[in-house]
Amino acid sequence: MCSQHSEVYRALHELLEAGIVKRDKIKKEGSKYQEIAVYYLRDKDKANAYLKLVKADLDRYQGLLNFALKENFS
């Protein structure tokens, strides 16, 4: 499970660098010193453009998988 967490944080850092999200820290409720990182959308247009790219990649990957399944298991 640890690798899944690192992938999530890697993706969040990429979105931060791309200017799509911003990160703030807030005090944890009931705690004097603990903070929680909160991510917000910074640029909705960039987020939508990124979403379209991800969708295109997923569609392409699905096509490759379907082709491989058809060629190897039919």
C-alpha positions in Angstrom: 0.0 0.0 0.0 2.9 2.3 0.6 3.7 2.6 -3.1 0.1 3.7 -3.8 0.6 6.6 -1.4 3.8 7.6 -3.0 2.2 7.6 -6.4 -0.6 9.8 -5.2 1.9 12.3 -3.7 4.1 12.1 -6.9 1.0 13.0 -8.9 0.1 15.8 -6.6 3.6 17.3 -6.8 3.4 17.1 -10.6 0.0 19.0 -10.5 1.6 21.6 -8.2 4.5 22.1 -10.5 2.1 22.5 -13.5 0.2 25.2 -11.6 -3.0 23.2 -11.6 -3.4 22.8 -7.8 -2.1 24.8 -4.8 -1.2 23.5 -1.4 -2.1 25.1 1.9 -1.6 23.9 5.5 -4.3 24.1 8.1 -4.2 23.3 11.8 -5.6 20.0 12.7 -8.8 20.4 14.7 -8.2 19.9 18.4 -4.4 20.0 17.9 -2.1 22.8 18.8 0.8 22.0 16.5 -0.3 19.4 13.9 -1.0 20.6 10.4 -2.8 19.0 7.5 -1.9 19.6 3.9 -4.9 20.6 1.8 -4.9 20.8 -2.0 -7.1 23.2 -4.0 -7.7 23.7 -7.7 -5.7 26.7 -8.8 -6.6 26.9 -12.4 -9.8 25.3 -13.7 -8.8 25.7 -17.4 -5.5 24.0 -16.8 -7.2 21.2 -14.9 -9.7 20.6 -17.7 -6.9 20.6 -20.3 -5.0 18.1 -18.1 -8.1 16.0 -17.7 -8.5 15.8 -21.5 -4.9 14.7 -21.9 -5.4 12.0 -19.3 -8.6 10.8 -21.0 -6.9 10.6 -24.3 -4.0 8.6 -22.8 -6.5 6.2 -21.1 -8.4 5.7 -24.3 -5.2 4.9 -26.2 -4.1 2.4 -23.5 -7.5 0.8 -23.6 -7.1 0.4 -27.3 -3.7 -1.2 -26.9 -5.0 -3.6 -24.2 -8.0 -4.6 -26.3 -5.7 -5.2 -29.3 -3.4 -7.3 -27.2 -6.3 -9.3 -25.7 -7.7 -9.9 -29.2 -4.4 -11.0 -30.7 -3.3 -13.2 -27.9 -6.4 -14.7 -26.4 -8.9 -15.1 -29.3 
